[in-house]
Amino acid sequence: MKKVELENGVIAVTTLATSIDPNIGIYKGHMINGIFGFTVKLTKGEIEIPREVAINYVLQPKNVTFAKMLRILNTFKNGNT
């Protein structure tokens, strides 16, 4: 998978997460974390997105279920703490 496609997947998953819970903030940037996923910086904190979810969003978006999105939202860490 091309880097730009993977980056688009991260941004798309983040946009979906924000639409489910706007209180997490807006996408600011992301980086690869130590577990080969992505740490996404938001205006109000950060979330963790597994690499396979970003890939699935690009290749088969229907496989990114609401349950997977809830798991991602449960990784939210408030930036004010």
N, C-alpha and C positions, 0 to 999 in steps of 0.2 A: 504494500500500500504506500502510495506517495505521501510525503510529509504534509503537503498542503491538504490532502484528503483527510488525513488523521486530524489535523488542526481544525478543519471544518467540522468534523464529527464532534470534537470537544466543545467547540463553540455552539453547535446545534443542541447538544445535550444540555449544556449550561442554559441556553435560551429556554429549552423545555422545562428545566428545573425552576427557572425564574417565573415561568408562566404558571407553574403549579403553586409556588410559594414566593410571591414577590418580595417578601420580607428578607430574603437572603441577599438582595442587592443585585447589581448589574455587573456583567463580565468586565474584568480589567485586564486579565492576562492569565497564562497558565505555564506550568513547567512539569517536566517528568519528575515523578517522585521516586523514592527508594524501592517501591514495590512494583515498578514498571507500569504505573498508572499515571494519572495526572492530578496535580494539586491546582485547583482553579481559584485564583484570587478574584474576589467580588468586592463591591463597594462596602459591604457590611460584614465581610468575613471570608471564609473559604470553604470549598467542598472538595471531595475526592471523587474522581471518576475513573473507574477501571478501564484499562486500555481496550479490553474486549467490548465494552459498551460503546466506546467511541467508534470502534471499527464496525460493530453491528449497526450503528446509526447510519453510517455511510452505505454499507452493503445491503442491509435488510432492516430498515427503520421500524418495521412492525414488530421486530424481535425485542425492541427496547420497550418493555412493558411498564405499566404503572408501578408494579411492585419493584422493579429495578430502579425506577426513578425515586421511589420512597426510600430505598436503601441509600441512594446517593444523597438525598436530602437529609437523611439521618447522620451523615458525616459532617454536616455543617458545623463550623466552629466560628463563633462570633468574633469579629475583629476587635471588639471593644473590651475583651477580657484579658 
